[in-house]
């Protein structure tokens, strides 16, 4: 099996398993993980680690604030 065929089958499996919105959330999570979390942990350059760490902190803070705002909008759920 070629790499392209395996990739298509894998993507098809993910889309069939999750809803389309779940697939988008998974893709966004993977992109953030690869683009922010891994450099924060594994970079050899201190300036990259600190920049990735600040970005991760900023993303987590804003996500927390957004979730609190959503909870305030729907308090009984």
N, C-alpha and C positions, 0 to 999 in steps of 0.2 A: 504494500500500500504506500502510495506516495504521500509526502508531507501535506500537500494541498488537500488530498482526499481525506486524510486523517483530520485536518483542521476543519474542513467542512462538516464532517460527521460529528466532531466535538461541538461545534457551534450549533448544529442542528439539535444535538442532545440537550444542550443547555437551554435553548429556546423552547424545546418541547417540555423540559422539566419545570422551568420557571415560566412565569407570565412574561410578556414583553417588558413590562415595567420592572419586574424582578431581574431580568437580564440586563437592563440598563443600569440598575443599581449595582449589580455585580461588576459590570465593566467599569463604572466610575470608581468603585471601591478598589478594584485591582490597579487602575491607573494611579489613584492616590497612594496606594501602598507602594507601588514600584517607584513612583516619582517623588514621594516625600518620606515615607517611613524607612525604606531601605537606605537612602543616602544619610538619613539622620543616625543610623546605626552603624553602617559599614564603611563610610567614606574615610579615607586616610587623611584627608585635608580638614584641619579644624574649622576653617571658615565655611566649608560645605556642610559639615555636621551642625554647626551653630545656625546656619541659615535654614537648613532643613528642620531643625528642632524648633526654631521660631515659627516657621510656616506651619508645622504640625500643631504647635500650641495655638496659633491663631485659628486654624481650622476647627480644632476641638472646642475652643471657646465660643466661636460663632455657632457651631452646631448645637452646643449646649444652650445658648441663648435662644436659638430658633425653636428647639424642642420645648423650652420653658414657655415661650410665647404660644406655641400650639396647645400646650396643656392648659394654659389660661383661657384659651378660646373654647376648649371643650373640657370643662372641669369634671363632668360626671362620667367620663369614659375612661 
